[in-house]
Amino acid sequence: MLDRRVTILETRFDTILPLLATKTDLAELRGEFMTKLAETKAELKAEIRAESARLSRWMATMAITMVLGFGGMFVTLLTLLPR
């Protein structure tokens, strides 16, 4: 009975052990992960810079539009006031 149980356990270990990762496998996986992480980080930085530039242009356009709008209102009010 004990021999049979040991044989079953040995068979399970022999089946499972080749599937487990080794230190080399983990180091390789870590290297790939770090490379992919660096690439993703660079892509995100580029996207953030592009979006920041787009928002800066939008804000500058809005500021110019507001200045022109308030200037036009001011000129209109000055021309409509009785002298």
C-alpha positions in Angstrom: 0.0 0.0 0.0 2.8 2.4 0.9 4.8 1.6 -2.2 1.7 2.3 -4.4 1.2 5.8 -2.7 4.9 6.6 -3.2 4.7 5.6 -6.8 1.7 7.8 -7.3 3.4 10.7 -5.7 6.6 10.2 -7.7 4.5 10.1 -10.9 2.8 13.4 -9.9 6.1 15.0 -9.2 7.6 13.8 -12.4 4.6 15.2 -14.3 4.6 18.6 -12.5 8.3 19.4 -12.1 9.0 19.9 -15.8 6.2 22.5 -15.9 7.6 24.7 -13.1 9.6 27.7 -13.9 13.3 27.8 -13.1 15.4 30.9 -12.0 16.6 31.2 -15.6 13.0 31.2 -16.9 12.0 33.8 -14.4 15.0 36.0 -15.1 14.2 35.8 -18.8 10.6 36.7 -18.2 11.6 39.6 -16.0 13.9 40.9 -18.7 11.1 40.8 -21.3 8.7 42.4 -18.8 11.2 45.3 -18.1 11.7 45.8 -21.8 8.0 45.9 -22.5 7.5 48.2 -19.5 10.2 50.6 -20.8 8.5 50.7 -24.3 5.1 51.3 -22.8 6.5 54.1 -20.6 8.1 55.8 -23.6 4.8 55.5 -25.6 2.8 57.0 -22.7 5.3 59.9 -22.3 5.0 60.7 -26.0 1.2 60.6 -25.8 1.2 62.8 -22.8 3.5 65.4 -24.5 1.3 65.4 -27.6 -1.9 65.8 -25.6 -0.3 68.5 -23.5 0.7 70.5 -26.6 -2.8 70.1 -28.0 -4.4 71.4 -24.8 -1.9 74.3 -24.6 -2.9 75.4 -28.1 -6.5 75.1 -27.3 -6.1 77.2 -24.1 -4.1 79.8 -26.0 -6.9 79.9 -28.7 -9.5 80.3 -26.0 -7.6 83.1 -24.3 -7.2 85.0 -27.6 -10.8 84.6 -28.4 -11.8 85.9 -24.9 -9.6 88.9 -25.2 -11.0 89.7 -28.7 -14.6 89.1 -27.5 -14.2 91.3 -24.4 -12.4 93.9 -26.5 -15.3 93.9 -29.0 -17.8 94.3 -26.2 -15.8 97.1 -24.7 -15.6 99.0 -28.0 -19.3 98.4 -28.6 -20.2 99.8 -25.1 -18.0 102.9 -25.7 -19.6 103.6 -29.0 -23.1 103.2 -27.5 -22.6 105.4 -24.5 -23.9 108.9 -24.9 -21.2 111.6 -24.9 
